């Protein structure tokens, strides 16, 4: 497990997790820079709007991104995976047994066809997924999690579930889920990833 001590907003950035002792594949942890302190009263946020509450929200969000990246990296390496492998496992788990095509997978992970094929080969060799014929398209295949892959998704997901249980009440969870979904949609619209995105 990663360090579970509460991070103060003005704390020194935590050290990176220790390098794994095995030869497991690793990837650099991508995290937003730590913001030293909330936006002081009278200071503007990065979009030029004077809003102290929004500044605090942005700081909290960036700190959460950093912790998420650290946890995902640590939990992945502990299982001989890298963070992209784990993201793919979660993507397959969300398909709820329906399977996904390599094309859908590469679009989700923003990987080239070659990189996606290598990822599928690697996880198939480790027994975490399998290729099956696509009943709707004989030229295509569907990627499915195996029991081993589903266990990886469950084990890593349990870390996040425990954290949410620790900091939210049952009554708070649905409104928070709705807010996070709306935030995700807004980020997609404003990032250029969504057709017809506008600033």
C-alpha positions as a Markdown table, in Angstrom:
| # | Residue | x | y | z |
|---|---|---|---|---|
| 1 | Unk | 0.0 | 0.0 | 0.0 |
| 2 | Unk | 1.1 | 3.6 | -0.5 |
| 3 | Unk | 1.5 | 6.1 | 2.3 |
| 4 | Unk | -2.0 | 6.7 | 3.6 |
| 5 | Unk | -1.2 | 9.8 | 5.6 |
| 6 | Unk | -3.4 | 12.8 | 4.8 |
| 7 | Unk | -1.6 | 15.2 | 2.5 |
| 8 | Unk | -1.7 | 18.8 | 3.6 |
| 9 | Unk | -2.0 | 21.2 | 0.7 |
| 10 | Unk | 1.2 | 23.0 | 1.6 |
| 11 | Unk | 3.2 | 19.8 | 2.3 |
| 12 | Unk | 6.4 | 18.9 | 0.6 |
| 13 | Unk | 5.8 | 16.6 | -2.4 |
| 14 | Unk | 6.0 | 12.9 | -1.4 |
| 15 | Unk | 8.8 | 10.8 | -2.6 |
| 16 | Unk | 8.4 | 8.5 | -5.5 |
| 17 | Unk | 7.6 | 4.8 | -4.6 |
| 18 | Unk | 10.7 | 2.6 | -4.3 |
| 19 | Unk | 11.8 | 0.8 | -7.4 |
| 20 | Unk | 10.4 | -2.7 | -7.7 |
| 21 | Unk | 12.9 | -5.5 | -7.0 |
| 22 | Unk | 11.5 | -7.7 | -9.8 |
| 23 | Unk | 12.0 | -7.2 | -13.5 |
| 24 | Unk | 8.3 | -6.2 | -13.8 |
| 25 | Unk | 7.6 | -3.7 | -16.6 |
| 26 | Unk | 7.2 | -0.2 | -15.3 |
| 27 | Unk | 6.1 | 3.1 | -16.7 |
| 28 | Unk | 6.8 | 6.6 | -15.5 |
| 29 | Unk | 4.1 | 8.0 | -13.1 |
| 30 | Unk | 2.4 | 10.9 | -14.8 |
| 31 | Unk | 1.1 | 13.3 | -12.2 |
| 32 | Unk | 0.2 | 16.9 | -12.1 |
| 33 | Unk | 2.6 | 19.1 | -10.2 |
| 34 | Unk | 1.9 | 19.7 | -6.6 |
| 35 | Unk | 0.5 | 23.1 | -5.8 |
| 36 | Unk | 2.2 | 24.6 | -2.8 |
| 37 | Unk | -0.9 | 26.3 | -1.3 |
| 38 | Unk | -4.5 | 27.2 | -2.2 |
| 39 | Unk | -5.0 | 30.4 | -4.2 |
| 40 | Unk | -4.8 | 33.3 | -1.7 |
| 41 | Unk | -7.7 | 35.7 | -1.4 |
| 42 | Unk | -7.5 | 38.2 | -4.2 |
| 43 | Unk | -5.5 | 35.9 | -6.5 |
| 44 | Unk | -6.8 | 34.7 | -9.8 |
| 45 | Unk | -7.0 | 31.0 | -10.8 |
| 46 | Unk | -5.3 | 29.8 | -14.0 |
| 47 | Unk | -8.3 | 30.8 | -16.1 |
| 48 | Unk | -8.0 | 34.4 | -14.8 |
| 49 | Unk | -11.1 | 34.3 | -12.6 |
| 50 | Unk | -10.8 | 35.5 | -9.1 |
| 51 | Unk | -12.3 | 32.5 | -7.2 |
| 52 | Unk | -10.6 | 31.2 | -4.0 |
| 53 | Unk | -13.0 | 28.3 | -3.7 |
| 54 | Unk | -12.3 | 27.2 | -7.3 |
| 55 | Unk | -8.5 | 27.5 | -6.6 |
| 56 | Unk | -8.9 | 25.2 | -3.6 |
| 57 | Unk | -10.9 | 22.8 | -5.7 |
| 58 | Unk | -8.3 | 22.7 | -8.4 |
| 59 | Unk | -5.5 | 22.1 | -5.8 |
| 60 | Unk | -7.5 | 19.2 | -4.3 |
| 61 | Unk | -8.1 | 17.7 | -7.7 |
| 62 | Unk | -4.4 | 17.9 | -8.6 |
| 63 | Unk | -3.4 | 16.3 | -5.4 |
| 64 | Unk | -5.9 | 13.5 | -5.9 |
| 65 | Unk | -4.5 | 13.0 | -9.4 |
| 66 | Unk | -1.1 | 12.6 | -8.0 |
| 67 | Unk | -2.2 | 10.1 | -5.4 |
| 68 | Unk | -4.2 | 8.2 | -7.9 |
| 69 | Unk | -1.1 | 7.9 | -10.2 |
| 70 | Unk | 1.0 | 6.7 | -7.3 |
| 71 | Unk | -1.5 | 4.1 | -6.1 |
| 72 | Unk | -2.1 | 2.8 | -9.7 |
| 73 | Unk | 1.6 | 2.6 | -10.3 |
| 74 | Unk | 2.3 | 0.8 | -7.0 |
| 75 | Unk | -0.5 | -1.7 | -7.3 |
| 76 | Unk | 0.3 | -2.4 | -10.9 |
| 77 | Unk | 4.0 | -3.1 | -10.3 |
| 78 | Unk | 3.1 | -5.3 | -7.4 |
| 79 | Unk | 1.4 | -7.5 | -9.9 |
| 80 | Unk | 4.0 | -7.4 | -12.6 |
| 81 | Unk | 2.1 | -4.9 | -14.7 |
| 82 | Unk | 2.4 | -1.2 | -15.6 |
| 83 | Unk | -0.3 | 1.5 | -15.3 |
| 84 | Unk | -1.4 | 1.2 | -18.9 |
| 85 | Unk | -1.9 | -2.6 | -18.4 |
| 86 | Unk | -4.1 | -1.9 | -15.4 |
| 87 | Unk | -6.1 | 0.7 | -17.2 |
| 88 | Unk | -6.8 | -1.8 | -19.9 |
| 89 | Unk | -7.8 | -4.4 | -17.4 |
| 90 | Unk | -10.3 | -1.9 | -15.9 |
| 91 | Unk | -11.6 | -1.0 | -19.3 |
| 92 | Unk | -12.3 | -4.7 | -20.0 |
| 93 | Unk | -13.9 | -5.2 | -16.6 |
| 94 | Unk | -16.3 | -2.3 | -17.3 |
| 95 | Unk | -17.4 | -4.1 | -20.5 |
| 96 | Unk | -19.1 | -6.6 | -18.1 |
| 97 | Unk | -18.2 | -9.7 | -20.0 |
| 98 | Unk | -19.2 | -8.4 | -23.4 |
| 99 | Unk | -15.6 | -8.0 | -24.7 |
| 100 | Unk | -14.2 | -5.1 | -26.7 |
| 101 | Unk | -12.4 | -4.9 | -30.0 |
| 102 | Unk | -8.7 | -4.0 | -30.3 |
| 103 | Unk | -9.8 | -0.8 | -32.2 |
| 104 | Unk | -12.1 | 0.2 | -29.3 |
| 105 | Unk | -9.2 | -0.5 | -26.9 |
| 106 | Unk | -6.6 | 1.5 | -28.8 |
| 107 | Unk | -9.0 | 4.5 | -29.0 |
| 108 | Unk | -9.6 | 4.3 | -25.3 |
| 109 | Unk | -6.0 | 4.0 | -24.4 |
| 110 | Unk | -4.8 | 6.3 | -27.2 |
| 111 | Unk | -2.3 | 3.7 | -28.4 |
| 112 | Unk | -1.2 | 2.9 | -31.9 |
| 113 | Unk | -2.3 | -0.4 | -33.5 |
| 114 | Unk | 1.2 | -1.8 | -33.0 |
| 115 | Unk | 1.4 | -0.8 | -29.3 |
| 116 | Unk | -2.1 | -2.1 | -28.7 |
| 117 | Unk | -1.2 | -5.5 | -30.2 |
| 118 | Unk | 1.9 | -5.7 | -28.0 |
| 119 | Unk | -0.2 | -4.9 | -24.9 |
| 120 | Unk | -2.8 | -7.6 | -25.8 |
| 121 | Unk | 0.0 | -10.1 | -26.5 |
| 122 | Unk | 1.7 | -9.4 | -23.2 |
| 123 | Unk | -1.5 | -9.6 | -21.1 |
| 124 | Unk | -2.6 | -12.7 | -22.9 |
| 125 | Unk | 0.7 | -14.4 | -22.2 |
| 126 | Unk | 0.3 | -13.6 | -18.5 |
| 127 | Unk | -3.2 | -15.2 | -18.6 |
| 128 | Unk | -5.1 | -12.0 | -17.9 |
| 129 | Unk | -7.1 | -11.9 | -21.1 |
| 130 | Unk | -8.0 | -13.9 | -24.1 |
| 131 | Unk | -9.0 | -13.3 | -27.7 |
| 132 | Unk | -12.3 | -14.7 | -28.9 |
| 133 | Unk | -14.0 | -14.6 | -32.4 |
| 134 | Unk | -16.4 | -11.6 | -32.8 |
| 135 | Unk | -19.8 | -13.1 | -33.6 |
| 136 | Unk | -20.8 | -9.8 | -35.4 |
| 137 | Unk | -17.7 | -9.6 | -37.6 |
| 138 | Unk | -15.7 | -12.6 | -38.7 |
| 139 | Unk | -12.8 | -10.4 | -39.6 |
| 140 | Unk | -12.5 | -9.1 | -36.0 |
| 141 | Unk | -11.9 | -10.4 | -32.5 |
| 142 | Unk | -13.1 | -9.5 | -29.1 |
| 143 | Unk | -10.9 | -9.2 | -26.1 |
| 144 | Unk | -12.2 | -10.7 | -22.8 |
| 145 | Unk | -10.8 | -10.8 | -19.3 |
| 146 | Unk | -10.0 | -14.2 | -17.9 |
| 147 | Unk | -10.6 | -15.0 | -14.2 |
| 148 | Unk | -7.0 | -13.9 | -13.5 |
| 149 | Unk | -7.6 | -10.5 | -15.2 |
| 150 | Unk | -10.9 | -10.1 | -13.3 |
| 151 | Unk | -9.1 | -10.8 | -10.0 |
| 152 | Unk | -6.5 | -8.0 | -10.8 |
| 153 | Unk | -9.4 | -5.5 | -11.5 |
| 154 | Unk | -11.1 | -6.6 | -8.2 |
| 155 | Unk | -7.9 | -6.4 | -6.1 |
| 156 | Unk | -6.8 | -3.0 | -7.4 |
| 157 | Unk | -10.4 | -1.7 | -7.4 |
| 158 | Unk | -10.8 | -2.7 | -3.7 |
| 159 | Unk | -8.1 | -0.1 | -2.8 |
| 160 | Unk | -10.2 | 2.7 | -4.3 |
| 161 | Unk | -13.5 | 1.4 | -2.9 |
| 162 | Unk | -12.0 | 1.4 | 0.6 |
| 163 | Unk | -10.8 | 5.0 | 0.2 |
| 164 | Unk | -14.2 | 6.1 | -1.0 |
| 165 | Unk | -15.9 | 4.3 | 1.9 |
| 166 | Unk | -13.5 | 6.0 | 4.3 |
| 167 | Unk | -14.3 | 9.5 | 3.2 |
| 168 | Unk | -17.9 | 9.4 | 2.1 |
| 169 | Unk | -21.2 | 8.4 | 3.6 |
| 170 | Unk | -23.6 | 6.3 | 1.6 |
| 171 | Unk | -25.8 | 9.4 | 1.1 |
| 172 | Unk | -22.9 | 11.4 | -0.4 |
| 173 | Unk | -21.8 | 8.8 | -2.9 |
| 174 | Unk | -24.5 | 9.2 | -5.6 |
| 175 | Unk | -24.2 | 13.0 | -5.7 |
| 176 | Unk | -20.4 | 12.7 | -5.8 |
| 177 | Unk | -20.6 | 10.1 | -8.7 |
| 178 | Unk | -22.9 | 12.5 | -10.6 |
| 179 | Unk | -20.6 | 15.4 | -10.1 |
| 180 | Unk | -17.6 | 13.4 | -11.2 |
| 181 | Unk | -19.4 | 12.2 | -14.3 |
| 182 | Unk | -20.4 | 15.8 | -15.2 |
| 183 | Unk | -16.8 | 16.9 | -14.6 |
| 184 | Unk | -15.5 | 14.1 | -16.9 |
| 185 | Unk | -18.0 | 15.2 | -19.6 |
| 186 | Unk | -17.0 | 18.8 | -19.3 |
| 187 | Unk | -13.2 | 17.9 | -19.5 |
| 188 | Unk | -13.9 | 15.9 | -22.6 |
| 189 | Unk | -15.9 | 18.7 | -24.2 |
| 190 | Unk | -13.2 | 21.3 | -23.5 |
| 191 | Unk | -10.2 | 19.2 | -24.3 |
| 192 | Unk | -10.8 | 18.8 | -28.0 |
| 193 | Unk | -11.5 | 15.1 | -27.5 |
| 194 | Unk | -15.2 | 15.5 | -28.2 |
| 195 | Unk | -16.6 | 16.2 | -31.6 |
| 196 | Unk | -17.8 | 19.8 | -31.7 |
| 197 | Unk | -15.8 | 20.8 | -28.6 |
| 198 | Unk | -15.9 | 24.4 | -27.7 |
| 199 | Unk | -13.9 | 26.5 | -25.3 |
